[in-house]
Amino acid sequence: MSGQIKVAVAGANGRMGCLLVRRALAEDDLNLVGVRESERNLAELEKNLRGQTTEPVAVSSDPRVAFGDAEVVIDFSIPAAVADNINAAAALGAAVLVGVTDIDDAARAAFPGIAEKIPLLVAPNTSLGVAALARLVRAAADLFDHDWDAEILEMHHRRKRDAPSGTAMLLAAAASASDGRHPRRLQASPSRDGERGRGDIGFAVLRGGSVAGEHEVIFAGAGERVSLSHRAQDRGLFVNGAISAARWLARQPPGLYSIDDTFNVASDREGGQS
């Protein structure tokens, strides 16, 4: 169909990847043209796709093959694959949305150079609600000086590997953006050695069950506290945000973007949970 956006998905066998593939196949304005997965998962992936579509989809562990016809790549793979994915996409001229967390510093250092060639959106969380929360946290940080302590509490399902979460780090950056706080990675425990440092941002990390994601930013003053929070009830909302952002990203010039840049994008498709 003319006018469709050609989309490829990296990490198509993961939880989010499966939802994204299903959603891309269901949307009239999207055309799933490729998926990248590890070699050991290719047979299962091809079998699953045959049950969902009769249209040709490039299935490969080679990103140059999987992304060959794509206008935009949605990457929900693993941290070790991000550099290969964005480099391959840049060589092909495709935009990339990176939804992977815990990316190493070497890969992050390459983002500005890649963004000179293609539109690159890095989103540790694709929820528009989290984007709104980050804005509210920045506004609150403008109001509270260092006599107000900032703490971040986050909880995810038992299988999540990185801690604190990418979203917790995003919120820590929001809390530090206006008033000079310096976030640092603390142990996943409320206990500390010695007194709390003025201006520190602490993290409490919880893991268990099937929790999609809960984040709370607490500003604690003398005799009072203010809490700002977000709770994800199912992973479909992250798919909604990723699809909406990918549509937006496909129309942008080269540059380094965040989910916040897409915040005012109207999407009449967000009711369609996968």
C-alpha positions as a printed NumPy array, in Angstrom:
array([[  0.   ,   0.   ,   0.   ],
       [  1.43 ,   3.358,  -0.999],
       [  2.154,   5.774,   1.827],
       [  3.002,   3.045,   4.308],
       [  6.037,   3.464,   6.558],
       [  8.47 ,   0.58 ,   6.144],
       [  9.411,  -0.716,   9.587],
       [ 11.976,  -3.234,  10.834],
       [ 12.178,  -4.63 ,  14.373],
       [ 15.356,  -5.71 ,  16.157],
       [ 14.933,  -8.195,  18.995],
       [ 11.735,  -9.601,  17.533],
       [ 11.617, -12.675,  19.777],
       [ 11.764, -10.713,  23.034],
       [  8.632,  -9.774,  24.957],
       [  8.482,  -6.253,  23.572],
       [  9.708,  -7.341,  20.15 ],
       [  6.868,  -9.855,  19.769],
       [  4.301,  -7.193,  20.652],
       [  5.875,  -4.716,  18.235],
       [  5.886,  -7.227,  15.366],
       [  2.24 ,  -8.05 ,  15.962],
       [  1.305,  -4.375,  16.123],
       [  3.304,  -3.419,  13.012],
       [  1.52 ,  -6.17 ,  11.064],
       [ -1.868,  -4.924,  12.248],
       [ -1.469,  -1.215,  11.453],
       [ -2.673,  -0.087,   8.002],
       [ -0.049,   2.652,   7.681],
       [  2.887,   0.395,   8.612],
       [  4.635,  -2.245,   6.528],
       [  6.83 ,  -4.704,   8.432],
       [  9.702,  -5.366,   6.026],
       [ 12.34 ,  -6.951,   8.281],
       [ 13.191,  -8.421,  11.646],
       [ 16.566,  -9.1  ,  13.223],
       [ 17.172, -11.851,  15.749],
       [ 20.022, -14.041,  16.907],
       [ 20.847, -17.065,  14.774],
       [ 19.425, -19.539,  17.293],
       [ 15.992, -17.877,  17.219],
       [ 15.57 , -17.477,  13.453],
       [ 13.693, -20.736,  12.763],
       [ 11.131, -20.053,  15.492],
       [ 10.738, -16.455,  14.338],
       [ 10.158, -17.442,  10.696],
       [  7.56 , -20.001,  11.793],
       [  5.72 , -17.412,  13.888],
       [  5.718, -14.879,  11.057],
       [  4.3  , -17.403,   8.585],
       [  1.33 , -17.712,  10.908],
       [  0.782, -13.951,  10.997],
       [  1.388, -12.67 ,   7.469],
       [  1.72 , -13.778,   3.853],
       [  3.734, -10.69 ,   2.942],
       [  7.518, -11.029,   2.496],
       [  9.541, -10.121,   5.603],
       [ 13.356, -10.234,   5.672],
       [ 14.327, -12.42 ,   8.646],
       [ 18.032, -12.417,   9.454],
       [ 20.692, -12.21 ,  12.135],
       [ 22.507,  -9.766,   9.818],
       [ 21.167,  -6.226,  10.404],
       [ 22.117,  -5.174,   6.861],
       [ 19.718,  -7.808,   5.528],
       [ 16.963,  -7.317,   8.106],
       [ 16.971,  -3.515,   7.732],
       [ 17.62 ,  -3.381,   3.989],
       [ 14.223,  -1.949,   2.979],
       [ 13.315,  -0.167,   6.223],
       [ 12.661,   3.535,   6.696],
       [ 12.685,   3.207,  10.476],
       [ 14.116,   0.52 ,  12.779],
       [ 12.655,  -0.096,  16.241],
       [ 15.357,  -1.672,  18.406],
       [ 14.237,  -3.594,  21.503],
       [ 17.074,  -6.114,  21.361],
       [ 19.91 ,  -6.309,  23.912],
       [ 22.622,  -3.788,  24.885],
       [ 25.372,  -5.723,  23.083],
       [ 23.492,  -5.498,  19.766],
       [ 22.692,  -1.775,  19.781],
       [ 25.941,  -0.561,  18.186],
       [ 25.628,  -3.028,  15.281],
       [ 21.993,  -2.12 ,  14.769],
       [ 22.439,   1.638,  14.624],
       [ 25.585,   1.434,  12.486],
       [ 23.842,  -0.827,   9.971],
       [ 20.773,   1.421,   9.914],
       [ 22.921,   4.524,   9.436],
       [ 24.69 ,   2.9  ,   6.47 ],
       [ 21.277,   2.156,   4.951],
       [ 19.799,   5.575,   5.726],
       [ 17.082,   4.286,   8.076],
       [ 15.935,   6.121,  11.202],
       [ 16.336,   4.241,  14.51 ],
       [ 14.377,   4.202,  17.75 ],
       [ 16.462,   2.59 ,  20.499],
       [ 14.308,   1.274,  23.348],
       [ 17.129,  -0.701,  24.985],
       [ 18.363,   0.17 ,  28.484],
       [ 21.731,  -0.365,  30.183],
       [ 23.641,   0.615,  27.026],
       [ 27.39 ,   0.894,  27.635],
       [ 29.276,   4.182,  27.454],
       [ 31.089,   3.272,  24.228],
       [ 27.812,   2.775,  22.356],
       [ 26.367,   5.975,  23.817],
       [ 29.448,   7.939,  22.79 ],
       [ 28.692,   7.055,  19.161],
       [ 25.133,   8.423,  19.255],
       [ 25.93 ,  12.075,  18.351],
       [ 27.968,  11.031,  15.307],
       [ 25.274,   8.604,  14.127],
       [ 22.634,  11.305,  14.634],
       [ 24.432,  13.504,  12.106],
       [ 23.503,  10.907,   9.472],
       [ 20.04 ,   9.69 ,  10.497],
       [ 17.191,  10.503,  12.902],
       [ 18.071,   8.656,  16.137],
       [ 15.679,   8.524,  19.09 ],
       [ 16.941,   7.001,  22.338],
       [ 14.149,   6.113,  24.752],
       [ 14.744,   4.104,  27.937],
       [ 10.955,   4.208,  28.259],
       [  8.521,   4.811,  25.373],
       [  5.531,   5.63 ,  27.571],
       [  4.129,   9.116,  27.035],
       [  3.057,   9.013,  30.68 ],
       [  6.698,   8.636,  31.723],
       [  7.619,  11.542,  29.426],
       [  5.007,  13.608,  31.258],
       [  6.367,  12.435,  34.62 ],
       [  9.89 ,  13.524,  33.665],
       [  8.559,  16.987,  32.805],
       [  6.778,  17.205,  36.149],
       [  9.936,  16.102,  37.979],
       [ 11.968,  18.824,  36.241],
       [  9.347,  21.396,  37.229],
       [  9.38 ,  20.173,  40.845],
       [ 13.18 ,  20.296,  40.947],
       [ 12.953,  23.978,  40.023],
       [ 10.907,  24.575,  43.16 ],
       [ 12.892,  22.568,  45.705],
       [ 16.425,  23.416,  46.814],
       [ 18.936,  20.96 ,  48.3  ],
       [ 17.161,  21.044,  51.645],
       [ 14.67 ,  18.766,  49.885],
       [ 16.1  ,  15.298,  49.331],
       [ 15.279,  13.408,  46.136],
       [ 14.771,   9.645,  46.122],
       [ 13.638,   7.321,  43.345],
       [ 11.779,   4.06 ,  43.947],
       [ 11.298,   1.614,  41.08 ],
       [  9.89 ,  -1.89 ,  40.718],
       [  9.917,  -4.316,  37.78 ],
       [  9.306,  -7.976,  37.051],
       [ 11.745, -10.562,  38.356],
       [ 13.483, -11.054,  34.992],
       [ 14.684,  -7.478,  34.538],
       [ 18.482,  -7.426,  34.625],
       [ 19.605,  -3.785,  34.869],
       [ 19.255,  -1.837,  38.111],
       [ 18.423,   0.938,  38.601],
       [ 16.197,   0.874,  35.53 ],
       [ 16.83 ,   3.122,  32.552],
       [ 13.668,   4.997,  33.455],
       [ 14.915,   5.561,  37.017],
       [ 18.115,   7.046,  35.601],
       [ 16.052,   9.204,  33.225],
       [ 14.056,  10.512,  36.18 ],
       [ 17.245,  11.102,  38.18 ],
       [ 18.538,  13.225,  35.3  ],
       [ 15.247,  15.148,  35.327],
       [ 15.539,  15.731,  39.081],
       [ 19.116,  16.958,  38.692],
       [ 18.642,  19.025,  35.545],
       [ 17.456,  22.218,  37.186],
       [ 19.108,  22.415,  40.575],
       [ 22.545,  20.849,  40.264],
       [ 21.847,  17.524,  41.975],
       [ 24.234,  14.754,  41.018],
       [ 22.619,  11.343,  40.551],
       [ 24.753,   8.344,  41.376],
       [ 24.156,   4.628,  41.241],
       [ 23.552,   3.296,  44.739],
       [ 22.98 ,  -0.236,  45.979],
       [ 19.446,  -1.566,  45.618],
       [ 18.826,  -1.026,  49.315],
       [ 17.409,   1.777,  51.453],
       [ 20.393,   1.512,  53.817],
       [ 23.468,   3.73 ,  53.524],
       [ 26.841,   4.026,  55.2  ],
       [ 26.98 ,   7.378,  56.93 ],
       [ 24.732,  10.361,  56.494],
       [ 22.957,  11.204,  53.274],
       [ 24.93 ,  13.658,  51.168],
       [ 23.289,  16.994,  50.448],
       [ 22.057,  16.98 ,  46.852],
       [ 22.416,  13.218,  46.426],
       [ 19.744,  11.246,  44.589],
       [ 19.175,   7.77 ,  45.963],
       [ 17.604,   4.706,  44.347],
       [ 15.541,   1.908,  45.87 ],
       [ 15.165,  -1.035,  43.482],
       [ 12.53 ,  -3.77 ,  43.783],
       [ 12.178,  -6.869,  41.585],
       [  9.423,  -9.454,  41.648],
       [  6.484, -11.07 ,  39.926],
       [  5.277,  -9.71 ,  36.599],
       [  5.296,  -5.965,  37.352],
       [  5.482,  -4.062,  34.037],
       [  7.044,  -1.013,  35.674],
       [  6.449,   1.34 ,  38.589],
       [  8.417,   4.514,  39.31 ],
       [  8.077,   7.085,  42.07 ],
       [ 10.122,  10.236,  42.601],
       [ 10.005,  11.536,  46.169],
       [ 11.061,  15.032,  47.235],
       [ 11.367,  14.935,  51.03 ],
       [ 11.593,  18.144,  53.049],
       [ 11.404,  18.971,  56.748],
       [  8.064,  17.615,  57.945],
       [  6.594,  17.048,  54.481],
       [  7.167,  15.265,  51.185],
       [  5.934,  15.388,  47.608],
       [  5.64 ,  12.236,  45.479],
       [  5.269,  11.95 ,  41.705],
       [  4.655,   8.498,  40.249],
       [  3.806,   6.4  ,  37.215],
       [  2.542,   2.834,  37.056],
       [  2.489,   0.778,  33.887],
       [ -0.392,  -1.696,  33.913],
       [  0.666,  -3.67 ,  30.843],
       [  3.398,  -3.593,  28.199],
       [  0.971,  -2.551,  25.483],
       [  1.43 ,   1.07 ,  26.495],
       [  5.155,   0.871,  25.653],
       [  4.231,  -0.494,  22.225],
       [  1.791,   2.394,  21.742],
       [  4.499,   4.916,  22.533],
       [  7.117,   3.192,  20.358],
       [  4.805,   2.979,  17.342],
       [  3.707,   6.611,  17.722],
       [  7.341,   7.738,  18.088],
       [  8.45 ,   5.655,  15.075],
       [  5.794,   7.303,  12.907],
       [  7.049,  10.708,  14.023],
       [ 10.722,   9.783,  13.663],
       [ 10.34 ,   8.593,  10.068],
       [  9.487,  12.191,   9.064],
       [ 12.325,  13.933,  10.927],
       [ 15.697,  15.173,   9.667],
       [ 18.904,  13.676,  11.109],
       [ 19.335,  14.474,  14.785],
       [ 19.422,  13.025,  18.278],
       [ 15.927,  12.899,  19.786],
       [ 14.18 ,  11.74 ,  22.955],
       [ 10.635,  10.556,  23.577],
       [  9.985,  14.013,  25.041],
       [ 10.358,  15.466,  21.532],
       [  7.335,  13.431,  20.429],
       [  5.2  ,  14.353,  23.424],
       [  2.698,  16.504,  21.54 ],
       [  2.255,  14.   ,  18.717],
       [ -1.429,  13.176,  18.392],
       [ -2.12 ,   9.474,  17.837],
       [ -5.647,   8.269,  17.264],
       [ -4.406,   4.687,  17.399],
       [ -3.313,   4.569,  21.033],
       [ -6.439,   2.772,  22.106],
       [ -5.34 ,  -0.402,  20.292],
       [ -3.566,  -2.408,  22.968],
       [ -1.683,  -5.481,  21.813]])
